[in-house]
Amino acid sequence: MNKIAITMGDPNGVSPEITIKALNFLDLPKEKVVLIANKNILKYYDDKYGLSLEKQYELIEIPYNYEDIKPGKETQEAGEFSFRGIVQACKLAENKKIQAIVTAPVSKNAMKMAGHNYSGQTEIIEQYIANRGQKAQMLFICDNFSVLLLTRHIAMKDVPLFITKNNIVEQIELHPITINFILMLLK
């Protein structure tokens, strides 16, 4: 099944707005998208800001209370929601119900407040679904331009240590496969 899971990200940050606006703009086929979110969050952003989805995508609910939505605030509840959304996407991937994961922004601090100490979402995905030493990759796509990161979540002073021939070749070899796979899913 050629489906993509999209996580809602942090309900108190820019994620709900980005997710709703992106889905409306991209107008993806609804049978190809699984949205990992919560109806309360969708209702809140519709009530407060008039942001609503134009299509009824398949929705997998992660529990979240309407009263816990506090835009601009980092909270333990938001961190737990964000973490559980990523883990749910990983479960879908493991069970072969989806073939790609798109994540909305999260607050790493809020996730740490909820007891989840990861340097980023990619590392969570890597822990939950990578095997045999595989590495999860962070990829950005815009039209015909794509960016695959060589490093992630390291101090700027350490970046030169990671710019090696082997690291660059490894990323270049993975890049065309990843891009073509995601573009295929969206067609």
C-alpha positions in Angstrom: 0.0 0.0 0.0 1.5 3.4 -1.0 0.6 5.5 1.9 2.4 8.2 3.7 2.0 8.9 7.5 2.1 12.5 8.5 2.5 13.3 12.1 0.8 16.5 13.6 3.9 17.4 15.6 3.7 19.7 18.6 0.1 20.9 19.1 1.4 24.1 20.8 3.8 25.1 18.1 3.5 25.9 14.4 2.9 22.2 13.5 -0.9 22.2 13.3 -0.9 25.3 11.1 1.9 23.9 8.8 0.2 20.5 8.5 -3.2 21.8 7.7 -2.0 24.4 5.2 0.4 22.0 3.6 -2.2 19.3 3.1 -4.7 21.8 1.7 -2.1 23.3 -0.6 -0.7 20.0 -1.8 -4.2 18.4 -2.3 -2.8 14.9 -1.9 -5.0 12.0 -2.8 -6.8 11.2 0.5 -6.3 7.4 0.0 -2.5 8.0 0.2 -2.3 9.9 3.5 -2.7 8.8 7.0 -2.7 11.7 9.4 -1.6 11.0 13.0 -3.2 13.7 15.0 -6.2 14.4 17.3 -9.7 15.7 16.5 -9.4 18.1 19.5 -6.3 19.8 18.0 -8.0 20.0 14.6 -11.1 21.5 16.2 -9.1 24.0 18.3 -7.2 25.4 15.2 -10.4 25.6 13.2 -12.3 27.3 16.1 -9.5 29.8 16.9 -7.9 30.4 13.6 -10.3 29.2 10.9 -7.8 26.5 9.8 -9.5 23.3 8.7 -8.7 20.4 6.4 -10.4 20.5 3.0 -10.3 16.7 2.7 -11.1 13.9 5.2 -7.9 12.1 5.4 -7.6 8.8 7.3 -7.0 9.9 10.9 -5.2 7.9 13.6 -5.9 9.6 16.9 -3.3 10.1 19.6 -5.2 11.2 22.8 -5.0 14.9 23.6 -7.3 17.2 25.6 -8.7 20.4 24.1 -7.8 22.2 27.4 -4.2 21.2 27.1 -3.7 23.1 23.8 -1.6 26.2 24.8 -0.1 27.8 21.7 3.4 29.1 22.3 3.9 27.0 25.5 6.2 24.0 25.9 4.3 21.4 27.9 4.8 17.9 29.0 1.5 16.9 27.4 2.5 18.4 24.1 5.9 16.5 24.3 4.1 13.2 25.0 1.7 13.8 22.1 4.5 14.5 19.7 6.5 11.5 20.8 3.5 9.1 20.6 2.7 10.4 17.1 6.2 9.5 15.9 6.1 6.1 17.6 2.7 5.4 16.0 4.1 6.2 12.6 6.9 3.8 13.2 4.4 1.1 14.1 2.5 1.7 10.9 5.8 1.4 9.0 6.8 -1.8 10.8 3.4 -3.3 9.9 3.8 -2.2 6.3 0.7 -0.1 6.4 2.7 2.9 5.2 5.9 3.4 3.2 7.1 6.8 4.3 6.8 9.1 7.3 6.6 12.9 7.1 7.0 14.7 10.5 5.8 18.1 11.5 8.0 20.2 13.8 8.2 19.2 17.5 9.7 20.8 20.6 12.6 18.7 21.7 12.4 20.5 25.1 8.7 19.5 25.5 9.5 15.9 24.6 12.3 16.0 27.2 9.8 17.4 29.7 7.7 14.2 28.9 10.8 12.0 29.6 11.8 11.3 26.0 15.5 12.4 25.6 16.3 12.3 21.9 18.2 14.8 19.9 15.5 14.8 17.3 12.7 13.0 15.5 15.0 11.2 13.2 16.7 9.5 16.1 13.3 8.3 17.4 12.5 6.8 14.0 15.9 5.2 13.8 15.5 3.6 17.2 12.0 2.2 16.5 12.3 1.0 12.9 15.9 0.8 11.7 17.6 -2.5 11.8 21.0 -4.0 11.0 22.7 -0.7 11.8 20.6 1.3 9.3 20.4 5.0 9.8 17.2 7.0 9.4 17.6 10.0 7.1 16.3 13.6 7.2 15.2 14.7 3.7 13.7 18.0 2.5 12.0 18.2 -0.9 10.7 21.3 -2.7 9.7 20.9 -6.3 12.7 19.5 -8.1 15.2 20.4 -5.4 16.0 18.2 -2.5 18.3 18.4 0.5 19.6 15.3 2.3 21.5 16.2 5.4 25.1 15.0 5.9 25.1 15.8 9.6 22.3 16.4 12.1 22.1 17.7 15.7 25.8 18.2 16.2 27.7 21.3 17.3 28.9 23.5 14.5 32.5 23.1 15.7 32.1 19.3 15.0 30.7 19.6 11.5 34.1 19.5 9.7 34.8 16.1 11.4 31.8 14.6 9.6 32.7 16.0 6.1 34.5 12.9 4.9 34.7 11.3 1.5 33.0 8.1 2.9 30.1 10.1 4.5 29.5 12.1 1.4 29.6 9.0 -0.9 27.2 7.1 1.4 24.6 9.9 1.4 24.9 10.4 -2.4 24.3 6.7 -2.9 21.2 6.7 -0.7 19.8 10.0 -2.1 18.4 9.0 -5.5 16.7 6.0 -4.1 15.0 8.0 -1.3 13.9 10.9 -3.5 12.5 8.6 -6.3 10.7 6.4 -3.7 8.9 9.4 -2.1 8.0 11.0 -5.4 6.6 7.6 -6.6 4.4 7.4 -3.5 2.8 10.8 -4.2 1.9 10.1 -7.8 
